[in-house]
């Protein structure tokens, strides 16, 4: 998506899976989306989810450079 020459990119991070906060934030910023949706798995698949605290940290960082829509947020199933 970084190389996609389109100025209205939308990124959906659903279902969110565990990530490195610094690396993931940097990747998303380089993609330069106008909007990012973030949410947990709705189907009880027991994916390797990040903690709610970590997800909220990601959302706050993303809000520094793009709009964010918070979808289904909850404690990770493994917490």
mmCIF file of the N, C-alpha and C atoms, coordinates in Angstrom:
data_MODEL
# 
_entry.id   MODEL 
# 
loop_
_atom_site.group_PDB 
_atom_site.id 
_atom_site.type_symbol 
_atom_site.label_atom_id 
_atom_site.label_alt_id 
_atom_site.label_comp_id 
_atom_site.label_asym_id 
_atom_site.label_entity_id 
_atom_site.label_seq_id 
_atom_site.pdbx_PDB_ins_code 
_atom_site.Cartn_x 
_atom_site.Cartn_y 
_atom_site.Cartn_z 
_atom_site.occupancy 
_atom_site.B_iso_or_equiv 
_atom_site.pdbx_formal_charge 
_atom_site.auth_seq_id 
_atom_site.auth_comp_id 
_atom_site.auth_asym_id 
_atom_site.auth_atom_id 
_atom_site.pdbx_PDB_model_num 
ATOM 1   N N  . UNK A 1 1  ? 0.815   -1.204  0.000  1.00 0.00 ? 1  UNK A N  1 
ATOM 2   C CA . UNK A 1 1  ? 0.000   0.000   0.000  1.00 0.00 ? 1  UNK A CA 1 
ATOM 3   C C  . UNK A 1 1  ? 0.851   1.257   0.000  1.00 0.00 ? 1  UNK A C  1 
ATOM 4   N N  . UNK A 1 2  ? 2.057   1.151   0.494  1.00 0.00 ? 2  UNK A N  1 
ATOM 5   C CA . UNK A 1 2  ? 2.934   2.321   0.501  1.00 0.00 ? 2  UNK A CA 1 
ATOM 6   C C  . UNK A 1 2  ? 3.159   2.827   -0.921 1.00 0.00 ? 2  UNK A C  1 
ATOM 7   N N  . UNK A 1 3  ? 3.323   1.917   -1.855 1.00 0.00 ? 3  UNK A N  1 
ATOM 8   C CA . UNK A 1 3  ? 3.610   2.286   -3.240 1.00 0.00 ? 3  UNK A CA 1 
ATOM 9   C C  . UNK A 1 3  ? 2.370   2.625   -4.056 1.00 0.00 ? 3  UNK A C  1 
ATOM 10  N N  . UNK A 1 4  ? 1.209   2.426   -3.508 1.00 0.00 ? 4  UNK A N  1 
ATOM 11  C CA . UNK A 1 4  ? -0.027  2.730   -4.217 1.00 0.00 ? 4  UNK A CA 1 
ATOM 12  C C  . UNK A 1 4  ? -0.166  4.241   -4.373 1.00 0.00 ? 4  UNK A C  1 
ATOM 13  N N  . UNK A 1 5  ? -0.195  4.690   -5.623 1.00 0.00 ? 5  UNK A N  1 
ATOM 14  C CA . UNK A 1 5  ? -0.242  6.122   -5.908 1.00 0.00 ? 5  UNK A CA 1 
ATOM 15  C C  . UNK A 1 5  ? -1.690  6.617   -5.917 1.00 0.00 ? 5  UNK A C  1 
ATOM 16  N N  . UNK A 1 6  ? -2.248  6.701   -4.748 1.00 0.00 ? 6  UNK A N  1 
ATOM 17  C CA . UNK A 1 6  ? -3.628  7.164   -4.586 1.00 0.00 ? 6  UNK A CA 1 
ATOM 18  C C  . UNK A 1 6  ? -3.681  7.949   -3.285 1.00 0.00 ? 6  UNK A C  1 
ATOM 19  N N  . UNK A 1 7  ? -4.252  9.125   -3.299 1.00 0.00 ? 7  UNK A N  1 
ATOM 20  C CA . UNK A 1 7  ? -4.179  9.980   -2.109 1.00 0.00 ? 7  UNK A CA 1 
ATOM 21  C C  . UNK A 1 7  ? -5.349  9.803   -1.153 1.00 0.00 ? 7  UNK A C  1 
ATOM 22  N N  . UNK A 1 8  ? -6.233  8.854   -1.392 1.00 0.00 ? 8  UNK A N  1 
ATOM 23  C CA . UNK A 1 8  ? -7.361  8.621   -0.488 1.00 0.00 ? 8  UNK A CA 1 
ATOM 24  C C  . UNK A 1 8  ? -7.369  7.165   -0.027 1.00 0.00 ? 8  UNK A C  1 
ATOM 25  N N  . UNK A 1 9  ? -6.330  6.756   0.680  1.00 0.00 ? 9  UNK A N  1 
ATOM 26  C CA . UNK A 1 9  ? -6.228  5.383   1.159  1.00 0.00 ? 9  UNK A CA 1 
ATOM 27  C C  . UNK A 1 9  ? -6.993  5.220   2.471  1.00 0.00 ? 9  UNK A C  1 
ATOM 28  N N  . UNK A 1 10 ? -7.665  4.098   2.598  1.00 0.00 ? 10 UNK A N  1 
ATOM 29  C CA . UNK A 1 10 ? -8.388  3.725   3.803  1.00 0.00 ? 10 UNK A CA 1 
ATOM 30  C C  . UNK A 1 10 ? -7.795  2.411   4.277  1.00 0.00 ? 10 UNK A C  1 
ATOM 31  N N  . UNK A 1 11 ? -7.506  2.315   5.569  1.00 0.00 ? 11 UNK A N  1 
ATOM 32  C CA . UNK A 1 11 ? -6.885  1.111   6.105  1.00 0.00 ? 11 UNK A CA 1 
ATOM 33  C C  . UNK A 1 11 ? -7.768  0.529   7.199  1.00 0.00 ? 11 UNK A C  1 
ATOM 34  N N  . UNK A 1 12 ? -8.031  -0.754  7.115  1.00 0.00 ? 12 UNK A N  1 
ATOM 35  C CA . UNK A 1 12 ? -8.812  -1.448  8.135  1.00 0.00 ? 12 UNK A CA 1 
ATOM 36  C C  . UNK A 1 12 ? -7.903  -2.440  8.852  1.00 0.00 ? 12 UNK A C  1 
ATOM 37  N N  . UNK A 1 13 ? -7.777  -2.283  10.159 1.00 0.00 ? 13 UNK A N  1 
ATOM 38  C CA . UNK A 1 13 ? -6.977  -3.186  10.983 1.00 0.00 ? 13 UNK A CA 1 
ATOM 39  C C  . UNK A 1 13 ? -7.978  -3.980  11.825 1.00 0.00 ? 13 UNK A C  1 
ATOM 40  N N  . UNK A 1 14 ? -8.672  -4.871  11.151 1.00 0.00 ? 14 UNK A N  1 
ATOM 41  C CA . UNK A 1 14 ? -9.724  -5.681  11.761 1.00 0.00 ? 14 UNK A CA 1 
ATOM 42  C C  . UNK A 1 14 ? -9.718  -7.062  11.119 1.00 0.00 ? 14 UNK A C  1 
ATOM 43  N N  . UNK A 1 15 ? -9.522  -8.073  11.880 1.00 0.00 ? 15 UNK A N  1 
ATOM 44  C CA . UNK A 1 15 ? -9.278  -8.067  13.312 1.00 0.00 ? 15 UNK A CA 1 
ATOM 45  C C  . UNK A 1 15 ? -7.813  -7.722  13.605 1.00 0.00 ? 15 UNK A C  1 
ATOM 46  N N  . UNK A 1 16 ? -7.627  -6.944  14.631 1.00 0.00 ? 16 UNK A N  1 
ATOM 47  C CA . UNK A 1 16 ? -6.265  -6.571  15.019 1.00 0.00 ? 16 UNK A CA 1 
ATOM 48  C C  . UNK A 1 16 ? -5.587  -7.775  15.668 1.00 0.00 ? 16 UNK A C  1 
ATOM 49  N N  . UNK A 1 17 ? -4.322  -7.970  15.314 1.00 0.00 ? 17 UNK A N  1 
ATOM 50  C CA . UNK A 1 17 ? -3.529  -9.020  15.943 1.00 0.00 ? 17 UNK A CA 1 
ATOM 51  C C  . UNK A 1 17 ? -2.298  -8.356  16.558 1.00 0.00 ? 17 UNK A C  1 
ATOM 52  N N  . UNK A 1 18 ? -1.636  -9.061  17.465 1.00 0.00 ? 18 UNK A N  1 
ATOM 53  C CA . UNK A 1 18 ? -0.538  -8.451  18.214 1.00 0.00 ? 18 UNK A CA 1 
ATOM 54  C C  . UNK A 1 18 ? 0.513   -7.879  17.273 1.00 0.00 ? 18 UNK A C  1 
ATOM 55  N N  . UNK A 1 19 ? 1.180   -6.816  17.720 1.00 0.00 ? 19 UNK A N  1 
ATOM 56  C CA . UNK A 1 19 ? 2.092   -6.051  16.874 1.00 0.00 ? 19 UNK A CA 1 
ATOM 57  C C  . UNK A 1 19 ? 3.144   -5.378  17.732 1.00 0.00 ? 19 UNK A C  1 
ATOM 58  N N  . UNK A 1 20 ? 4.197   -4.895  17.075 1.00 0.00 ? 20 UNK A N  1 
ATOM 59  C CA . UNK A 1 20 ? 5.199   -4.044  17.708 1.00 0.00 ? 20 UNK A CA 1 
ATOM 60  C C  . UNK A 1 20 ? 4.716   -2.610  17.493 1.00 0.00 ? 20 UNK A C  1 
ATOM 61  N N  . UNK A 1 21 ? 4.475   -1.885  18.549 1.00 0.00 ? 21 UNK A N  1 
ATOM 62  C CA . UNK A 1 21 ? 3.876   -0.556  18.469 1.00 0.00 ? 21 UNK A CA 1 
ATOM 63  C C  . UNK A 1 21 ? 4.668   0.389   17.573 1.00 0.00 ? 21 UNK A C  1 
ATOM 64  N N  . UNK A 1 22 ? 5.973   0.444   17.737 1.00 0.00 ? 22 UNK A N  1 
ATOM 65  C CA . UNK A 1 22 ? 6.792   1.367   16.951 1.00 0.00 ? 22 UNK A CA 1 
ATOM 66  C C  . UNK A 1 22 ? 6.783   1.006   15.463 1.00 0.00 ? 22 UNK A C  1 
ATOM 67  N N  . UNK A 1 23 ? 7.009   -0.264  15.169 1.00 0.00 ? 23 UNK A N  1 
ATOM 68  C CA . UNK A 1 23 ? 7.074   -0.702  13.770 1.00 0.00 ? 23 UNK A CA 1 
ATOM 69  C C  . UNK A 1 23 ? 5.719   -0.536  13.089 1.00 0.00 ? 23 UNK A C  1 
ATOM 70  N N  . UNK A 1 24 ? 4.643   -0.964  13.739 1.00 0.00 ? 24 UNK A N  1 
ATOM 71  C CA . UNK A 1 24 ? 3.319   -0.906  13.131 1.00 0.00 ? 24 UNK A CA 1 
ATOM 72  C C  . UNK A 1 24 ? 2.875   0.535   12.891 1.00 0.00 ? 24 UNK A C  1 
ATOM 73  N N  . UNK A 1 25 ? 3.104   1.404   13.865 1.00 0.00 ? 25 UNK A N  1 
ATOM 74  C CA . UNK A 1 25 ? 2.756   2.816   13.697 1.00 0.00 ? 25 UNK A CA 1 
ATOM 75  C C  . UNK A 1 25 ? 3.529   3.429   12.533 1.00 0.00 ? 25 UNK A C  1 
ATOM 76  N N  . UNK A 1 26 ? 4.810   3.106   12.443 1.00 0.00 ? 26 UNK A N  1 
ATOM 77  C CA . UNK A 1 26 ? 5.642   3.620   11.346 1.00 0.00 ? 26 UNK A CA 1 
ATOM 78  C C  . UNK A 1 26 ? 5.127   3.146   9.989  1.00 0.00 ? 26 UNK A C  1 
ATOM 79  N N  . UNK A 1 27 ? 4.775   1.862   9.874  1.00 0.00 ? 27 UNK A N  1 
ATOM 80  C CA . UNK A 1 27 ? 4.242   1.332   8.618  1.00 0.00 ? 27 UNK A CA 1 
ATOM 81  C C  . UNK A 1 27 ? 2.969   2.075   8.211  1.00 0.00 ? 27 UNK A C  1 
ATOM 82  N N  . UNK A 1 28 ? 2.068   2.227   9.165  1.00 0.00 ? 28 UNK A N  1 
ATOM 83  C CA . UNK A 1 28 ? 0.799   2.884   8.852  1.00 0.00 ? 28 UNK A CA 1 
ATOM 84  C C  . UNK A 1 28 ? 1.029   4.334   8.447  1.00 0.00 ? 28 UNK A C  1 
ATOM 85  N N  . UNK A 1 29 ? 1.914   5.024   9.142  1.00 0.00 ? 29 UNK A N  1 
ATOM 86  C CA . UNK A 1 29 ? 2.198   6.418   8.780  1.00 0.00 ? 29 UNK A CA 1 
ATOM 87  C C  . UNK A 1 29 ? 2.774   6.514   7.364  1.00 0.00 ? 29 UNK A C  1 
ATOM 88  N N  . UNK A 1 30 ? 3.638   5.579   6.981  1.00 0.00 ? 30 UNK A N  1 
ATOM 89  C CA . UNK A 1 30 ? 4.210   5.578   5.634  1.00 0.00 ? 30 UNK A CA 1 
ATOM 90  C C  . UNK A 1 30 ? 3.152   5.302   4.569  1.00 0.00 ? 30 UNK A C  1 
ATOM 91  N N  . UNK A 1 31 ? 2.148   4.502   4.892  1.00 0.00 ? 31 UNK A N  1 
ATOM 92  C CA . UNK A 1 31 ? 1.040   4.254   3.962  1.00 0.00 ? 31 UNK A CA 1 
ATOM 93  C C  . UNK A 1 31 ? 0.242   5.530   3.742  1.00 0.00 ? 31 UNK A C  1 
ATOM 94  N N  . UNK A 1 32 ? 0.167   6.384   4.754  1.00 0.00 ? 32 UNK A N  1 
ATOM 95  C CA . UNK A 1 32 ? -0.513  7.683   4.711  1.00 0.00 ? 32 UNK A CA 1 
ATOM 96  C C  . UNK A 1 32 ? -2.015  7.569   4.412  1.00 0.00 ? 32 UNK A C  1 
ATOM 97  N N  . UNK A 1 33 ? -2.723  6.759   5.196  1.00 0.00 ? 33 UNK A N  1 
ATOM 98  C CA . UNK A 1 33 ? -4.162  6.661   4.969  1.00 0.00 ? 33 UNK A CA 1 
ATOM 99  C C  . UNK A 1 33 ? -4.887  7.910   5.478  1.00 0.00 ? 33 UNK A C  1 
ATOM 100 N N  . UNK A 1 34 ? -6.041  8.196   4.875  1.00 0.00 ? 34 UNK A N  1 
ATOM 101 C CA . UNK A 1 34 ? -6.851  9.313   5.377  1.00 0.00 ? 34 UNK A CA 1 
ATOM 102 C C  . UNK A 1 34 ? -7.717  8.854   6.544  1.00 0.00 ? 34 UNK A C  1 
ATOM 103 N N  . UNK A 1 35 ? -7.841  7.529   6.687  1.00 0.00 ? 35 UNK A N  1 
ATOM 104 C CA . UNK A 1 35 ? -8.704  6.979   7.728  1.00 0.00 ? 35 UNK A CA 1 
ATOM 105 C C  . UNK A 1 35 ? -8.242  5.558   8.051  1.00 0.00 ? 35 UNK A C  1 
ATOM 106 N N  . UNK A 1 36 ? -8.269  5.204   9.346  1.00 0.00 ? 36 UNK A N  1 
ATOM 107 C CA . UNK A 1 36 ? -7.928  3.851   9.786  1.00 0.00 ? 36 UNK A CA 1 
ATOM 108 C C  . UNK A 1 36 ? -9.027  3.360   10.722 1.00 0.00 ? 36 UNK A C  1 
ATOM 109 N N  . UNK A 1 37 ? -9.524  2.160   10.494 1.00 0.00 ? 37 UNK A N  1 
ATOM 110 C CA . UNK A 1 37 ? -10.476 1.513   11.400 1.00 0.00 ? 37 UNK A CA 1 
ATOM 111 C C  . UNK A 1 37 ? -9.712  0.450   12.180 1.00 0.00 ? 37 UNK A C  1 
ATOM 112 N N  . UNK A 1 38 ? -9.957  0.388   13.491 1.00 0.00 ? 38 UNK A N  1 
ATOM 113 C CA . UNK A 1 38 ? -9.264  -0.570  14.348 1.00 0.00 ? 38 UNK A CA 1 
ATOM 114 C C  . UNK A 1 38 ? -10.309 -1.318  15.173 1.00 0.00 ? 38 UNK A C  1 
ATOM 115 N N  . UNK A 1 39 ? -10.223 -2.643  15.183 1.00 0.00 ? 39 UNK A N  1 
ATOM 116 C CA . UNK A 1 39 ? -11.166 -3.425  15.972 1.00 0.00 ? 39 UNK A CA 1 
ATOM 117 C C  . UNK A 1 39 ? -10.691 -4.846  16.197 1.00 0.00 ? 39 UNK A C  1 
ATOM 118 N N  . UNK A 1 40 ? -11.276 -5.465  17.202 1.00 0.00 ? 40 UNK A N  1 
ATOM 119 C CA . UNK A 1 40 ? -10.955 -6.848  17.548 1.00 0.00 ? 40 UNK A CA 1 
ATOM 120 C C  . UNK A 1 40 ? -11.802 -7.829  16.749 1.00 0.00 ? 40 UNK A C  1 
ATOM 121 N N  . UNK A 1 41 ? -11.440 -9.089  16.832 1.00 0.00 ? 41 UNK A N  1 
ATOM 122 C CA . UNK A 1 41 ? -12.151 -10.172 16.159 1.00 0.00 ? 41 UNK A CA 1 
ATOM 123 C C  . UNK A 1 41 ? -13.582 -10.290 16.703 1.00 0.00 ? 41 UNK A C  1 
ATOM 124 N N  . UNK A 1 42 ? -14.546 -10.321 15.817 1.00 0.00 ? 42 UNK A N  1 
ATOM 125 C CA . UNK A 1 42 ? -15.958 -10.450 16.200 1.00 0.00 ? 42 UNK A CA 1 
ATOM 126 C C  . UNK A 1 42 ? -16.431 -11.893 16.257 1.00 0.00 ? 42 UNK A C  1 
ATOM 127 N N  . UNK A 1 43 ? -15.599 -12.826 15.834 1.00 0.00 ? 43 UNK A N  1 
ATOM 128 C CA . UNK A 1 43 ? -16.063 -14.199 15.632 1.00 0.00 ? 43 UNK A CA 1 
ATOM 129 C C  . UNK A 1 43 ? -15.432 -15.221 16.570 1.00 0.00 ? 43 UNK A C  1 
ATOM 130 N N  . UNK A 1 44 ? -14.816 -14.764 17.649 1.00 0.00 ? 44 UNK A N  1 
ATOM 131 C CA . UNK A 1 44 ? -14.290 -15.665 18.675 1.00 0.00 ? 44 UNK A CA 1 
ATOM 132 C C  . UNK A 1 44 ? -13.315 -16.699 18.107 1.00 0.00 ? 44 UNK A C  1 
ATOM 133 N N  . UNK A 1 45 ? -12.405 -16.242 17.228 1.00 0.00 ? 45 UNK A N  1 
ATOM 134 C CA . UNK A 1 45 ? -11.428 -17.145 16.616 1.00 0.00 ? 45 UNK A CA 1 
ATOM 135 C C  . UNK A 1 45 ? -10.171 -17.337 17.462 1.00 0.00 ? 45 UNK A C  1 
ATOM 136 N N  . UNK A 1 46 ? -10.063 -16.629 18.571 1.00 0.00 ? 46 UNK A N  1 
ATOM 137 C CA . UNK A 1 46 ? -8.909  -16.741 19.471 1.00 0.00 ? 46 UNK A CA 1 
ATOM 138 C C  . UNK A 1 46 ? -7.592  -16.439 18.763 1.00 0.00 ? 46 UNK A C  1 
ATOM 139 N N  . UNK A 1 47 ? -7.594  -15.348 18.017 1.00 0.00 ? 47 UNK A N  1 
ATOM 140 C CA . UNK A 1 47 ? -6.388  -14.880 17.339 1.00 0.00 ? 47 UNK A CA 1 
ATOM 141 C C  . UNK A 1 47 ? -5.431  -14.288 18.368 1.00 0.00 ? 47 UNK A C  1 
ATOM 142 N N  . UNK A 1 48 ? -4.145  -14.154 18.045 1.00 0.00 ? 48 UNK A N  1 
ATOM 143 C CA . UNK A 1 48 ? -3.177  -13.565 18.983 1.00 0.00 ? 48 UNK A CA 1 
ATOM 144 C C  . UNK A 1 48 ? -3.371  -12.043 19.062 1.00 0.00 ? 48 UNK A C  1 
ATOM 145 N N  . UNK A 1 49 ? -4.290  -11.623 19.895 1.00 0.00 ? 49 UNK A N  1 
ATOM 146 C CA . UNK A 1 49 ? -4.658  -10.203 19.991 1.00 0.00 ? 49 UNK A CA 1 
ATOM 147 C C  . UNK A 1 49 ? -3.757  -9.443  20.963 1.00 0.00 ? 49 UNK A C  1 
ATOM 148 N N  . UNK A 1 50 ? -3.563  -8.151  20.716 1.00 0.00 ? 50 UNK A N  1 
ATOM 149 C CA . UNK A 1 50 ? -2.836  -7.312  21.672 1.00 0.00 ? 50 UNK A CA 1 
ATOM 150 C C  . UNK A 1 50 ? -3.760  -6.968  22.844 1.00 0.00 ? 50 UNK A C  1 
ATOM 151 N N  . UNK A 1 51 ? -3.172  -6.526  23.926 1.00 0.00 ? 51 UNK A N  1 
ATOM 152 C CA . UNK A 1 51 ? -3.979  -6.083  25.062 1.00 0.00 ? 51 UNK A CA 1 
ATOM 153 C C  . UNK A 1 51 ? -4.764  -4.829  24.661 1.00 0.00 ? 51 UNK A C  1 
ATOM 154 N N  . UNK A 1 52 ? -5.830  -4.562  25.379 1.00 0.00 ? 52 UNK A N  1 
ATOM 155 C CA . UNK A 1 52 ? -6.616  -3.362  25.108 1.00 0.00 ? 52 UNK A CA 1 
ATOM 156 C C  . UNK A 1 52 ? -5.763  -2.115  25.319 1.00 0.00 ? 52 UNK A C  1 
ATOM 157 N N  . UNK A 1 53 ? -4.920  -2.117  26.331 1.00 0.00 ? 53 UNK A N  1 
ATOM 158 C CA . UNK A 1 53 ? -4.038  -0.977  26.599 1.00 0.00 ? 53 UNK A CA 1 
ATOM 159 C C  . UNK A 1 53 ? -3.130  -0.699  25.401 1.00 0.00 ? 53 UNK A C  1 
ATOM 160 N N  . UNK A 1 54 ? -2.552  -1.733  24.838 1.00 0.00 ? 54 UNK A N  1 
ATOM 161 C CA . UNK A 1 54 ? -1.658  -1.583  23.685 1.00 0.00 ? 54 UNK A CA 1 
ATOM 162 C C  . UNK A 1 54 ? -2.431  -1.067  22.469 1.00 0.00 ? 54 UNK A C  1 
ATOM 163 N N  . UNK A 1 55 ? -3.635  -1.572  22.270 1.00 0.00 ? 55 UNK A N  1 
ATOM 164 C CA . UNK A 1 55 ? -4.464  -1.119  21.154 1.00 0.00 ? 55 UNK A CA 1 
ATOM 165 C C  . UNK A 1 55 ? -4.817  0.355   21.312 1.00 0.00 ? 55 UNK A C  1 
ATOM 166 N N  . UNK A 1 56 ? -5.150  0.773   22.518 1.00 0.00 ? 56 UNK A N  1 
ATOM 167 C CA . UNK A 1 56 ? -5.471  2.184   22.760 1.00 0.00 ? 56 UNK A CA 1 
ATOM 168 C C  . UNK A 1 56 ? -4.247  3.074   22.549 1.00 0.00 ? 56 UNK A C  1 
ATOM 169 N N  . UNK A 1 57 ? -3.057  2.574   22.879 1.00 0.00 ? 57 UNK A N  1 
ATOM 170 C CA . UNK A 1 57 ? -1.828  3.323   22.606 1.00 0.00 ? 57 UNK A CA 1 
ATOM 171 C C  . UNK A 1 57 ? -1.651  3.506   21.100 1.00 0.00 ? 57 UNK A C  1 
ATOM 172 N N  . UNK A 1 58 ? -1.910  2.445   20.343 1.00 0.00 ? 58 UNK A N  1 
ATOM 173 C CA . UNK A 1 58 ? -1.825  2.538   18.884 1.00 0.00 ? 58 UNK A CA 1 
ATOM 174 C C  . UNK A 1 58 ? -2.799  3.588   18.365 1.00 0.00 ? 58 UNK A C  1 
ATOM 175 N N  . UNK A 1 59 ? -4.013  3.554   18.828 1.00 0.00 ? 59 UNK A N  1 
ATOM 176 C CA . UNK A 1 59 ? -5.031  4.495   18.367 1.00 0.00 ? 59 UNK A CA 1 
ATOM 177 C C  . UNK A 1 59 ? -4.614  5.934   18.652 1.00 0.00 ? 59 UNK A C  1 
ATOM 178 N N  . UNK A 1 60 ? -4.079  6.195   19.828 1.00 0.00 ? 60 UNK A N  1 
ATOM 179 C CA . UNK A 1 60 ? -3.636  7.558   20.162 1.00 0.00 ? 60 UNK A CA 1 
ATOM 180 C C  . UNK A 1 60 ? -2.513  8.007   19.241 1.00 0.00 ? 60 UNK A C  1 
ATOM 181 N N  . UNK A 1 61 ? -1.591  7.116   18.917 1.00 0.00 ? 61 UNK A N  1 
ATOM 182 C CA . UNK A 1 61 ? -0.505  7.479   17.998 1.00 0.00 ? 61 UNK A CA 1 
ATOM 183 C C  . UNK A 1 61 ? -1.042  7.744   16.594 1.00 0.00 ? 61 UNK A C  1 
ATOM 184 N N  . UNK A 1 62 ? -1.978  6.908   16.147 1.00 0.00 ? 62 UNK A N  1 
ATOM 185 C CA . UNK A 1 62 ? -2.547  7.089   14.813 1.00 0.00 ? 62 UNK A CA 1 
ATOM 186 C C  . UNK A 1 62 ? -3.287  8.418   14.701 1.00 0.00 ? 62 UNK A C  1 
ATOM 187 N N  . UNK A 1 63 ? -3.941  8.833   15.758 1.00 0.00 ? 63 UNK A N  1 
ATOM 188 C CA . UNK A 1 63 ? -4.693  10.087  15.750 1.00 0.00 ? 63 UNK A CA 1 
ATOM 189 C C  . UNK A 1 63 ? -3.789  11.300  15.550 1.00 0.00 ? 63 UNK A C  1 
ATOM 190 N N  . UNK A 1 64 ? -2.490  11.123  15.709 1.00 0.00 ? 64 UNK A N  1 
ATOM 191 C CA . UNK A 1 64 ? -1.543  12.216  15.488 1.00 0.00 ? 64 UNK A CA 1 
ATOM 192 C C  . UNK A 1 64 ? -1.410  12.558  14.003 1.00 0.00 ? 64 UNK A C  1 
ATOM 193 N N  . UNK A 1 65 ? -1.767  11.608  13.112 1.00 0.00 ? 65 UNK A N  1 
ATOM 194 C CA . UNK A 1 65 ? -1.594  11.880  11.689 1.00 0.00 ? 65 UNK A CA 1 
ATOM 195 C C  . UNK A 1 65 ? -2.762  11.430  10.805 1.00 0.00 ? 65 UNK A C  1 
ATOM 196 N N  . UNK A 1 66 ? -3.802  10.828  11.366 1.00 0.00 ? 66 UNK A N  1 
ATOM 197 C CA . UNK A 1 66 ? -4.945  10.411  10.552 1.00 0.00 ? 66 UNK A CA 1 
ATOM 198 C C  . UNK A 1 66 ? -6.195  10.294  11.413 1.00 0.00 ? 66 UNK A C  1 
ATOM 199 N N  . UNK A 1 67 ? -7.329  10.140  10.754 1.00 0.00 ? 67 UNK A N  1 
ATOM 200 C CA . UNK A 1 67 ? -8.575  9.892   11.488 1.00 0.00 ? 67 UNK A CA 1 
ATOM 201 C C  . UNK A 1 67 ? -8.648  8.410   11.826 1.00 0.00 ? 67 UNK A C  1 
ATOM 202 N N  . UNK A 1 68 ? -9.232  8.107   12.985 1.00 0.00 ? 68 UNK A N  1 
ATOM 203 C CA . UNK A 1 68 ? -9.342  6.719   13.429 1.00 0.00 ? 68 UNK A CA 1 
ATOM 204 C C  . UNK A 1 68 ? -10.782 6.429   13.827 1.00 0.00 ? 68 UNK A C  1 
ATOM 205 N N  . UNK A 1 69 ? -11.284 5.306   13.353 1.00 0.00 ? 69 UNK A N  1 
ATOM 206 C CA . UNK A 1 69 ? -12.594 4.840   13.779 1.00 0.00 ? 69 UNK A CA 1 
ATOM 207 C C  . UNK A 1 69 ? -12.371 3.622   14.654 1.00 0.00 ? 69 UNK A C  1 
ATOM 208 N N  . UNK A 1 70 ? -12.827 3.725   15.877 1.00 0.00 ? 70 UNK A N  1 
ATOM 209 C CA . UNK A 1 70 ? -12.709 2.603   16.808 1.00 0.00 ? 70 UNK A CA 1 
ATOM 210 C C  . UNK A 1 70 ? -13.902 1.698   16.605 1.00 0.00 ? 70 UNK A C  1 
ATOM 211 N N  . UNK A 1 71 ? -13.636 0.487   16.204 1.00 0.00 ? 71 UNK A N  1 
ATOM 212 C CA . UNK A 1 71 ? -14.685 -0.501  15.989 1.00 0.00 ? 71 UNK A CA 1 
ATOM 213 C C  . UNK A 1 71 ? -14.866 -1.282  17.288 1.00 0.00 ? 71 UNK A C  1 
ATOM 214 N N  . UNK A 1 72 ? -15.024 -2.566  17.233 1.00 0.00 ? 72 UNK A N  1 
ATOM 215 C CA . UNK A 1 72 ? -15.236 -3.358  18.441 1.00 0.00 ? 72 UNK A CA 1 
ATOM 216 C C  . UNK A 1 72 ? -13.945 -3.418  19.253 1.00 0.00 ? 72 UNK A C  1 
ATOM 217 N N  . UNK A 1 73 ? -13.922 -2.726  20.385 1.00 0.00 ? 73 UNK A N  1 
ATOM 218 C CA . UNK A 1 73 ? -12.772 -2.743  21.279 1.00 0.00 ? 73 UNK A CA 1 
ATOM 219 C C  . UNK A 1 73 ? -13.193 -3.432  22.573 1.00 0.00 ? 73 UNK A C  1 
ATOM 220 N N  . UNK A 1 74 ? -12.330 -4.275  23.096 1.00 0.00 ? 74 UNK A N  1 
ATOM 221 C CA . UNK A 1 74 ? -12.585 -5.032  24.321 1.00 0.00 ? 74 UNK A CA 1 
ATOM 222 C C  . UNK A 1 74 ? -11.252 -5.579  24.825 1.00 0.00 ? 74 UNK A C  1 
ATOM 223 N N  . UNK A 1 75 ? -11.277 -6.192  25.970 1.00 0.00 ? 75 UNK A N  1 
ATOM 224 C CA . UNK A 1 75 ? -10.068 -6.886  26.437 1.00 0.00 ? 75 UNK A CA 1 
ATOM 225 C C  . UNK A 1 75 ? -9.783  -8.028  25.477 1.00 0.00 ? 75 UNK A C  1 
ATOM 226 N N  . UNK A 1 76 ? -8.522  -8.302  25.236 1.00 0.00 ? 76 UNK A N  1 
ATOM 227 C CA . UNK A 1 76 ? -8.137  -9.428  24.387 1.00 0.00 ? 76 UNK A CA 1 
ATOM 228 C C  . UNK A 1 76 ? -8.622  -10.727 25.030 1.00 0.00 ? 76 UNK A C  1 
ATOM 229 N N  . UNK A 1 77 ? -8.975  -11.710 24.225 1.00 0.00 ? 77 UNK A N  1 
ATOM 230 C CA . UNK A 1 77 ? -9.527  -12.957 24.737 1.00 0.00 ? 77 UNK A CA 1 
ATOM 231 C C  . UNK A 1 77 ? -8.548  -13.676 25.659 1.00 0.00 ? 77 UNK A C  1 
ATOM 232 N N  . UNK A 1 78 ? -7.256  -13.477 25.441 1.00 0.00 ? 78 UNK A N  1 
ATOM 233 C CA . UNK A 1 78 ? -6.249  -14.190 26.236 1.00 0.00 ? 78 UNK A CA 1 
ATOM 234 C C  . UNK A 1 78 ? -5.868  -13.463 27.519 1.00 0.00 ? 78 UNK A C  1 
ATOM 235 N N  . UNK A 1 79 ? -6.428  -12.298 27.754 1.00 0.00 ? 79 UNK A N  1 
ATOM 236 C CA . UNK A 1 79 ? -6.065  -11.499 28.938 1.00 0.00 ? 79 UNK A CA 1 
ATOM 237 C C  . UNK A 1 79 ? -6.756  -11.999 30.192 1.00 0.00 ? 79 UNK A C  1 
# 
